[in-house]
Amino acid sequence: MLGVFWKRANKWGASLGIAAGLGITFYYMVTTQPWLRGVFGVTSPIELWFGILPISAGIFGVPLGFATIIIVSLLTPAPKKETQELVEHVRYPDLKLGKS
């Protein structure tokens, strides 16, 4: 989603952002969802973060994913001009490519 609205996002940011968001969401679900705890053999007491139920684990993944995309994209080279124009075209389909 961020890649469509922010032309500076790049493949490294997107890839690591997806991994970070998915990772924290999966971790939270494995440590709080009773049937997943059984599958992975988690025996520690269930500790909900801020009282958030496992079904809403994405509340942690989305902000972490966005933050990771932003930080990694700013620390790595910007996408090529052609890629940025493609993003512009996705946002505004009637805009002619190559004309800014």
N, CA, C and O atoms as CSV, one atom per row, in Angstrom:
chain,resi,resn,atom,element,x,y,z
A,1,MET,N,N,0.819,-1.187,0.000
A,1,MET,CA,C,0.000,0.000,0.000
A,1,MET,C,C,0.870,1.261,0.000
A,1,MET,O,O,0.617,2.208,-0.745
A,2,LEU,N,N,1.880,1.249,0.838
A,2,LEU,CA,C,2.753,2.416,0.931
A,2,LEU,C,C,3.495,2.639,-0.380
A,2,LEU,O,O,3.754,3.784,-0.752
A,3,GLY,N,N,3.839,1.572,-1.083
A,3,GLY,CA,C,4.541,1.685,-2.356
A,3,GLY,C,C,3.741,2.410,-3.420
A,3,GLY,O,O,4.315,3.003,-4.333
A,4,VAL,N,N,2.438,2.369,-3.313
A,4,VAL,CA,C,1.591,3.062,-4.290
A,4,VAL,C,C,1.495,4.550,-3.973
A,4,VAL,O,O,1.336,5.367,-4.880
A,5,PHE,N,N,1.587,4.902,-2.718
A,5,PHE,CA,C,1.403,6.294,-2.326
A,5,PHE,C,C,2.695,7.041,-2.017
A,5,PHE,O,O,2.684,8.257,-1.822
A,6,TRP,N,N,3.806,6.313,-1.972
A,6,TRP,CA,C,5.095,6.950,-1.718
A,6,TRP,C,C,6.097,6.431,-2.746
A,6,TRP,O,O,6.545,5.287,-2.668
A,7,LYS,N,N,6.441,7.279,-3.706
A,7,LYS,CA,C,7.316,6.857,-4.803
A,7,LYS,C,C,8.730,6.524,-4.345
A,7,LYS,O,O,9.469,5.873,-5.083
A,8,ARG,N,N,9.117,6.942,-3.179
A,8,ARG,CA,C,10.477,6.685,-2.689
A,8,ARG,C,C,10.638,5.257,-2.165
A,8,ARG,O,O,11.764,4.781,-2.018
A,9,ALA,N,N,9.539,4.572,-1.883
A,9,ALA,CA,C,9.619,3.189,-1.406
A,9,ALA,C,C,10.311,2.336,-2.469
A,9,ALA,O,O,10.069,2.495,-3.665
A,10,ASN,N,N,11.174,1.429,-2.012
A,10,ASN,CA,C,11.889,0.586,-2.967
A,10,ASN,C,C,11.709,-0.881,-2.619
A,10,ASN,O,O,11.053,-1.224,-1.636
A,11,LYS,N,N,12.308,-1.753,-3.447
A,11,LYS,CA,C,12.110,-3.196,-3.267
A,11,LYS,C,C,12.671,-3.690,-1.938
A,11,LYS,O,O,12.105,-4.598,-1.331
A,12,TRP,N,N,13.773,-3.107,-1.480
A,12,TRP,CA,C,14.363,-3.538,-0.206
A,12,TRP,C,C,13.454,-3.160,0.952
A,12,TRP,O,O,13.223,-3.964,1.856
A,13,GLY,N,N,12.945,-1.948,0.924
A,13,GLY,CA,C,12.038,-1.512,1.979
A,13,GLY,C,C,10.767,-2.342,2.001
A,13,GLY,O,O,10.301,-2.763,3.059
A,14,ALA,N,N,10.209,-2.572,0.810
A,14,ALA,CA,C,8.968,-3.347,0.730
A,14,ALA,C,C,9.181,-4.776,1.215
A,14,ALA,O,O,8.373,-5.301,1.981
A,15,SER,N,N,10.254,-5.397,0.775
A,15,SER,CA,C,10.526,-6.791,1.159
A,15,SER,C,C,10.738,-6.919,2.665
A,15,SER,O,O,10.147,-7.788,3.307
A,16,LEU,N,N,11.571,-6.063,3.221
A,16,LEU,CA,C,11.835,-6.141,4.662
A,16,LEU,C,C,10.639,-5.679,5.487
A,16,LEU,O,O,10.421,-6.172,6.594
A,17,GLY,N,N,9.862,-4.734,4.955
A,17,GLY,CA,C,8.650,-4.296,5.648
A,17,GLY,C,C,7.615,-5.407,5.740
A,17,GLY,O,O,6.975,-5.593,6.776
A,18,ILE,N,N,7.459,-6.143,4.647
A,18,ILE,CA,C,6.531,-7.279,4.664
A,18,ILE,C,C,7.008,-8.326,5.663
A,18,ILE,O,O,6.221,-8.846,6.453
A,19,ALA,N,N,8.305,-8.631,5.623
A,19,ALA,CA,C,8.857,-9.640,6.528
A,19,ALA,C,C,8.701,-9.226,7.999
A,19,ALA,O,O,8.328,-10.045,8.839
A,20,ALA,N,N,8.985,-7.962,8.306
A,20,ALA,CA,C,8.882,-7.483,9.689
A,20,ALA,C,C,7.434,-7.513,10.176
A,20,ALA,O,O,7.155,-7.985,11.278
A,21,GLY,N,N,6.522,-7.013,9.357
A,21,GLY,CA,C,5.105,-6.998,9.739
A,21,GLY,C,C,4.547,-8.399,9.918
A,21,GLY,O,O,3.842,-8.681,10.887
A,22,LEU,N,N,4.870,-9.272,8.976
A,22,LEU,CA,C,4.413,-10.656,9.072
A,22,LEU,C,C,5.051,-11.340,10.277
A,22,LEU,O,O,4.391,-12.093,10.993
A,23,GLY,N,N,6.341,-11.072,10.494
A,23,GLY,CA,C,7.048,-11.703,11.604
A,23,GLY,C,C,6.457,-11.363,12.958
A,23,GLY,O,O,6.212,-12.260,13.765
A,24,ILE,N,N,6.223,-10.077,13.224
A,24,ILE,CA,C,5.690,-9.679,14.530
A,24,ILE,C,C,4.249,-10.164,14.698
A,24,ILE,O,O,3.846,-10.547,15.796
A,25,THR,N,N,3.481,-10.150,13.622
A,25,THR,CA,C,2.102,-10.641,13.683
A,25,THR,C,C,2.082,-12.129,13.989
A,25,THR,O,O,1.328,-12.586,14.848
A,26,PHE,N,N,2.920,-12.883,13.277
A,26,PHE,CA,C,2.990,-14.330,13.488
A,26,PHE,C,C,3.474,-14.643,14.905
A,26,PHE,O,O,2.914,-15.513,15.572
A,27,TYR,N,N,4.507,-13.941,15.366
A,27,TYR,CA,C,5.025,-14.148,16.716
A,27,TYR,C,C,3.925,-13.922,17.755
A,27,TYR,O,O,3.748,-14.729,18.667
A,28,TYR,N,N,3.193,-12.821,17.609
A,28,TYR,CA,C,2.139,-12.511,18.582
A,28,TYR,C,C,1.052,-13.582,18.570
A,28,TYR,O,O,0.559,-13.987,19.623
A,29,MET,N,N,0.689,-14.028,17.395
A,29,MET,CA,C,-0.350,-15.050,17.312
A,29,MET,C,C,0.122,-16.376,17.892
A,29,MET,O,O,-0.647,-17.053,18.574
A,30,VAL,N,N,1.361,-16.759,17.639
A,30,VAL,CA,C,1.886,-18.024,18.164
A,30,VAL,C,C,1.970,-17.992,19.690
A,30,VAL,O,O,1.789,-19.022,20.339
A,31,THR,N,N,2.239,-16.835,20.260
A,31,THR,CA,C,2.379,-16.758,21.716
A,31,THR,C,C,1.066,-16.486,22.452
A,31,THR,O,O,1.013,-16.586,23.677
A,32,THR,N,N,0.004,-16.140,21.709
A,32,THR,CA,C,-1.260,-15.812,22.390
A,32,THR,C,C,-2.459,-16.652,21.938
A,32,THR,O,O,-3.428,-16.773,22.688
A,33,GLN,N,N,-2.424,-17.219,20.769
A,33,GLN,CA,C,-3.553,-18.006,20.247
A,33,GLN,C,C,-3.444,-19.434,20.790
A,33,GLN,O,O,-2.457,-20.115,20.512
A,34,PRO,N,N,-4.433,-19.902,21.556
A,34,PRO,CA,C,-4.319,-21.216,22.201
A,34,PRO,C,C,-3.970,-22.373,21.254
A,34,PRO,O,O,-3.095,-23.174,21.582
A,35,TRP,N,N,-4.614,-22.484,20.115
A,35,TRP,CA,C,-4.327,-23.647,19.256
A,35,TRP,C,C,-2.945,-23.544,18.611
A,35,TRP,O,O,-2.288,-24.565,18.404
A,36,LEU,N,N,-2.491,-22.324,18.288
A,36,LEU,CA,C,-1.136,-22.159,17.749
A,36,LEU,C,C,-0.084,-22.432,18.821
A,36,LEU,O,O,0.985,-22.965,18.525
A,37,ARG,N,N,-0.386,-22.069,20.056
A,37,ARG,CA,C,0.530,-22.373,21.158
A,37,ARG,C,C,0.736,-23.872,21.253
A,37,ARG,O,O,1.851,-24.339,21.485
A,38,GLY,N,N,-0.336,-24.623,21.076
A,38,GLY,CA,C,-0.238,-26.087,21.116
A,38,GLY,C,C,0.579,-26.626,19.962
A,38,GLY,O,O,1.393,-27.532,20.146
A,39,VAL,N,N,0.374,-26.082,18.774
A,39,VAL,CA,C,1.105,-26.538,17.583
A,39,VAL,C,C,2.600,-26.308,17.757
A,39,VAL,O,O,3.401,-27.175,17.407
A,40,PHE,N,N,2.987,-25.157,18.289
A,40,PHE,CA,C,4.400,-24.808,18.425
A,40,PHE,C,C,4.973,-25.125,19.807
A,40,PHE,O,O,6.141,-24.838,20.069
A,41,GLY,N,N,4.175,-25.708,20.686
A,41,GLY,CA,C,4.667,-26.122,21.997
A,41,GLY,C,C,5.003,-24.982,22.939
A,41,GLY,O,O,5.902,-25.114,23.769
A,42,VAL,N,N,4.303,-23.872,22.828
A,42,VAL,CA,C,4.552,-22.730,23.719
A,42,VAL,C,C,3.876,-23.013,25.060
A,42,VAL,O,O,2.674,-23.272,25.113
A,43,THR,N,N,4.650,-22.962,26.132
A,43,THR,CA,C,4.104,-23.291,27.455
A,43,THR,C,C,4.095,-22.111,28.417
A,43,THR,O,O,3.538,-22.218,29.509
A,44,SER,N,N,4.690,-21.004,28.042
A,44,SER,CA,C,4.712,-19.841,28.932
A,44,SER,C,C,3.295,-19.284,29.085
A,44,SER,O,O,2.435,-19.541,28.242
A,45,PRO,N,N,3.050,-18.526,30.150
A,45,PRO,CA,C,1.714,-17.933,30.333
A,45,PRO,C,C,1.375,-16.977,29.179
A,45,PRO,O,O,2.252,-16.323,28.613
A,46,ILE,N,N,0.098,-16.918,28.853
A,46,ILE,CA,C,-0.347,-16.004,27.802
A,46,ILE,C,C,-0.300,-14.574,28.341
A,46,ILE,O,O,-0.880,-14.272,29.385
A,47,GLU,N,N,0.397,-13.701,27.615
A,47,GLU,CA,C,0.463,-12.291,27.985
A,47,GLU,C,C,0.038,-11.455,26.791
A,47,GLU,O,O,0.797,-11.296,25.836
A,48,LEU,N,N,-1.181,-10.920,26.845
A,48,LEU,CA,C,-1.680,-10.064,25.766
A,48,LEU,C,C,-1.013,-8.696,25.853
A,48,LEU,O,O,-0.886,-8.129,26.938
A,49,TRP,N,N,-0.592,-8.171,24.716
A,49,TRP,CA,C,-0.002,-6.834,24.667
A,49,TRP,C,C,-1.140,-5.814,24.625
A,49,TRP,O,O,-1.960,-5.841,23.707
A,50,PHE,N,N,-1.194,-4.942,25.581
A,50,PHE,CA,C,-2.224,-3.887,25.640
A,50,PHE,C,C,-3.645,-4.457,25.572
A,50,PHE,O,O,-4.576,-3.762,25.164
A,51,GLY,N,N,-3.809,-5.716,25.970
A,51,GLY,CA,C,-5.120,-6.347,25.961
A,51,GLY,C,C,-5.643,-6.696,24.575
A,51,GLY,O,O,-6.826,-6.999,24.422
A,52,ILE,N,N,-4.781,-6.659,23.564
A,52,ILE,CA,C,-5.186,-6.950,22.181
A,52,ILE,C,C,-5.318,-8.462,21.985
A,52,ILE,O,O,-4.383,-9.211,22.269
A,53,LEU,N,N,-6.466,-8.904,21.504
A,53,LEU,CA,C,-6.687,-10.323,21.244
A,53,LEU,C,C,-5.891,-10.779,20.020
A,53,LEU,O,O,-5.572,-9.966,19.152
A,54,PRO,N,N,-5.568,-12.074,19.944
A,54,PRO,CA,C,-4.780,-12.591,18.823
A,54,PRO,C,C,-5.403,-12.324,17.447
A,54,PRO,O,O,-4.678,-12.171,16.464
A,55,ILE,N,N,-6.709,-12.267,17.372
A,55,ILE,CA,C,-7.388,-12.039,16.091
A,55,ILE,C,C,-7.027,-10.665,15.518
A,55,ILE,O,O,-7.143,-10.441,14.313
A,56,SER,N,N,-6.593,-9.757,16.376
A,56,SER,CA,C,-6.243,-8.394,15.949
A,56,SER,C,C,-4.730,-8.173,15.909
A,56,SER,O,O,-4.275,-7.037,16.040
A,57,ALA,N,N,-3.956,-9.220,15.733
A,57,ALA,CA,C,-2.495,-9.133,15.767
A,57,ALA,C,C,-1.937,-8.201,14.691
A,57,ALA,O,O,-0.828,-7.689,14.843
A,58,GLY,N,N,-2.669,-7.976,13.628
A,58,GLY,CA,C,-2.222,-7.079,12.567
A,58,GLY,C,C,-2.026,-5.647,13.041
A,58,GLY,O,O,-1.349,-4.862,12.377
A,59,ILE,N,N,-2.607,-5.300,14.177
A,59,ILE,CA,C,-2.448,-3.958,14.732
A,59,ILE,C,C,-0.979,-3.678,15.060
A,59,ILE,O,O,-0.562,-2.521,15.112
A,60,PHE,N,N,-0.201,-4.730,15.278
A,60,PHE,CA,C,1.234,-4.585,15.521
A,60,PHE,C,C,2.024,-4.686,14.216
A,60,PHE,O,O,3.041,-4.012,14.050
A,61,GLY,N,N,1.560,-5.519,13.299
A,61,GLY,CA,C,2.281,-5.752,12.055
A,61,GLY,C,C,2.255,-4.584,11.088
A,61,GLY,O,O,3.267,-4.287,10.453
A,62,VAL,N,N,1.129,-3.925,10.965
A,62,VAL,CA,C,1.005,-2.833,9.997
A,62,VAL,C,C,1.925,-1.655,10.327
A,62,VAL,O,O,2.670,-1.216,9.450
A,63,PRO,N,N,1.906,-1.128,11.549
A,63,PRO,CA,C,2.809,-0.006,11.831
A,63,PRO,C,C,4.287,-0.391,11.739
A,63,PRO,O,O,5.103,0.392,11.253
A,64,LEU,N,N,4.631,-1.598,12.204
A,64,LEU,CA,C,6.022,-2.035,12.111
A,64,LEU,C,C,6.438,-2.183,10.655
A,64,LEU,O,O,7.547,-1.802,10.282
A,65,GLY,N,N,5.550,-2.734,9.828
A,65,GLY,CA,C,5.844,-2.874,8.404
A,65,GLY,C,C,6.035,-1.526,7.733
A,65,GLY,O,O,6.983,-1.347,6.968
A,66,PHE,N,N,5.151,-0.577,8.006
A,66,PHE,CA,C,5.275,0.767,7.424
A,66,PHE,C,C,6.576,1.436,7.870
A,66,PHE,O,O,7.296,2.009,7.052
A,67,ALA,N,N,6.876,1.362,9.168
A,67,ALA,CA,C,8.095,1.978,9.681
A,67,ALA,C,C,9.330,1.357,9.041
A,67,ALA,O,O,10.276,2.062,8.689
A,68,THR,N,N,9.318,0.039,8.892
A,68,THR,CA,C,10.449,-0.654,8.277
A,68,THR,C,C,10.611,-0.241,6.821
A,68,THR,O,O,11.730,0.002,6.369
A,69,ILE,N,N,9.508,-0.158,6.085
A,69,ILE,CA,C,9.575,0.268,4.681
A,69,ILE,C,C,10.193,1.664,4.584
A,69,ILE,O,O,11.070,1.900,3.753
A,70,ILE,N,N,9.743,2.570,5.418
A,70,ILE,CA,C,10.231,3.948,5.370
A,70,ILE,C,C,11.722,4.015,5.709
A,70,ILE,O,O,12.502,4.631,4.982
A,71,ILE,N,N,12.107,3.391,6.798
A,71,ILE,CA,C,13.506,3.458,7.233
A,71,ILE,C,C,14.431,2.797,6.222
A,71,ILE,O,O,15.442,3.381,5.832
A,72,VAL,N,N,14.093,1.582,5.792
A,72,VAL,CA,C,14.963,0.865,4.850
A,72,VAL,C,C,15.007,1.584,3.500
A,72,VAL,O,O,16.071,1.673,2.887
A,73,SER,N,N,13.882,2.089,3.037
A,73,SER,CA,C,13.863,2.800,1.755
A,73,SER,C,C,14.709,4.061,1.793
A,73,SER,O,O,15.339,4.412,0.795
A,74,LEU,N,N,14.733,4.746,2.927
A,74,LEU,CA,C,15.544,5.953,3.044
A,74,LEU,C,C,17.037,5.648,3.178
A,74,LEU,O,O,17.880,6.482,2.849
A,75,LEU,N,N,17.355,4.454,3.660
A,75,LEU,CA,C,18.759,4.065,3.832
A,75,LEU,C,C,19.345,3.368,2.610
A,75,LEU,O,O,20.550,3.120,2.562
A,76,THR,N,N,18.518,3.051,1.631
A,76,THR,CA,C,18.973,2.378,0.412
A,76,THR,C,C,18.669,3.275,-0.789
A,76,THR,O,O,17.899,4.228,-0.669
A,77,PRO,N,N,19.269,2.977,-1.944
A,77,PRO,CA,C,19.050,3.835,-3.121
A,77,PRO,C,C,17.578,3.924,-3.535
A,77,PRO,O,O,16.812,2.970,-3.398
A,78,ALA,N,N,17.217,5.090,-4.041
A,78,ALA,CA,C,15.837,5.311,-4.526
A,78,ALA,C,C,15.574,4.438,-5.741
A,78,ALA,O,O,16.510,4.055,-6.442
A,79,PRO,N,N,14.306,4.120,-5.998
A,79,PRO,CA,C,13.976,3.351,-7.198
A,79,PRO,C,C,14.320,4.153,-8.456
A,79,PRO,O,O,14.431,5.378,-8.416
A,80,LYS,N,N,14.483,3.448,-9.557
A,80,LYS,CA,C,14.779,4.110,-10.836
A,80,LYS,C,C,13.624,5.019,-11.234
A,80,LYS,O,O,12.490,4.830,-10.793
A,81,LYS,N,N,13.919,5.989,-12.058
A,81,LYS,CA,C,12.912,6.944,-12.533
A,81,LYS,C,C,11.746,6.223,-13.206
A,81,LYS,O,O,10.592,6.615,-13.035
A,82,GLU,N,N,12.043,5.169,-13.971
A,82,GLU,CA,C,10.981,4.409,-14.656
A,82,GLU,C,C,10.026,3.778,-13.639
A,82,GLU,O,O,8.813,3.755,-13.850
A,83,THR,N,N,10.572,3.273,-12.551
A,83,THR,CA,C,9.735,2.667,-11.513
A,83,THR,C,C,8.866,3.724,-10.853
A,83,THR,O,O,7.685,3.491,-10.594
A,84,GLN,N,N,9.449,4.884,-10.581
A,84,GLN,CA,C,8.676,5.957,-9.971
A,84,GLN,C,C,7.568,6.435,-10.911
A,84,GLN,O,O,6.476,6.780,-10.459
A,85,GLU,N,N,7.845,6.454,-12.207
A,85,GLU,CA,C,6.805,6.827,-13.182
A,85,GLU,C,C,5.705,5.780,-13.230
A,85,GLU,O,O,4.534,6.120,-13.397
A,86,LEU,N,N,6.070,4.505,-13.085
A,86,LEU,CA,C,5.066,3.442,-13.062
A,86,LEU,C,C,4.147,3.612,-11.852
A,86,LEU,O,O,2.932,3.441,-11.960
A,87,VAL,N,N,4.728,3.948,-10.708
A,87,VAL,CA,C,3.924,4.195,-9.507
A,87,VAL,C,C,2.964,5.360,-9.755
A,87,VAL,O,O,1.793,5.305,-9.377
A,88,GLU,N,N,3.471,6.399,-10.386
A,88,GLU,CA,C,2.625,7.554,-10.717
A,88,GLU,C,C,1.486,7.128,-11.635
A,88,GLU,O,O,0.356,7.594,-11.483
A,89,HIS,N,N,1.776,6.251,-12.580
A,89,HIS,CA,C,0.755,5.764,-13.510
A,89,HIS,C,C,-0.296,4.913,-12.791
A,89,HIS,O,O,-1.477,4.963,-13.136
A,90,VAL,N,N,0.127,4.136,-11.800
A,90,VAL,CA,C,-0.819,3.332,-11.017
A,90,VAL,C,C,-1.756,4.255,-10.241
A,90,VAL,O,O,-2.954,3.995,-10.131
A,91,ARG,N,N,-1.197,5.326,-9.713
A,91,ARG,CA,C,-2.016,6.283,-8.958
A,91,ARG,C,C,-2.938,7.089,-9.853
A,91,ARG,O,O,-4.088,7.348,-9.500
A,92,TYR,N,N,-2.434,7.483,-11.008
A,92,TYR,CA,C,-3.193,8.311,-11.950
A,92,TYR,C,C,-3.153,7.656,-13.322
A,92,TYR,O,O,-2.314,8.034,-14.140
A,93,PRO,N,N,-4.012,6.699,-13.610
A,93,PRO,CA,C,-3.956,5.939,-14.856
A,93,PRO,C,C,-4.072,6.791,-16.128
A,93,PRO,O,O,-3.563,6.387,-17.173
A,94,ASP,N,N,-4.716,7.933,-16.067
A,94,ASP,CA,C,-4.890,8.772,-17.260
A,94,ASP,C,C,-3.668,9.617,-17.558
A,94,ASP,O,O,-3.589,10.220,-18.629
A,95,LEU,N,N,-2.705,9.679,-16.634
A,95,LEU,CA,C,-1.478,10.440,-16.825
A,95,LEU,C,C,-0.571,9.697,-17.787
A,95,LEU,O,O,-0.364,8.494,-17.634
A,96,LYS,N,N,-0.034,10.381,-18.761
A,96,LYS,CA,C,0.862,9.754,-19.739
A,96,LYS,C,C,2.229,9.538,-19.117
A,96,LYS,O,O,2.772,10.447,-18.489
A,97,LEU,N,N,2.801,8.337,-19.281
A,97,LEU,CA,C,4.114,8.034,-18.742
A,97,LEU,C,C,5.177,8.897,-19.422
A,97,LEU,O,O,5.089,9.181,-20.616
A,98,GLY,N,N,6.175,9.308,-18.651
A,98,GLY,CA,C,7.273,10.093,-19.190
A,98,GLY,C,C,7.003,11.586,-19.210
A,98,GLY,O,O,7.899,12.368,-19.529
A,99,LYS,N,N,5.786,11.999,-18.876
A,99,LYS,CA,C,5.437,13.421,-18.855
A,99,LYS,C,C,5.075,13.805,-17.434
A,99,LYS,O,O,4.080,13.322,-16.893
A,100,SER,N,N,5.859,14.654,-16.836
A,100,SER,CA,C,5.576,15.062,-15.450
A,100,SER,C,C,5.148,16.495,-15.374
A,100,SER,O,O,4.872,16.999,-14.286
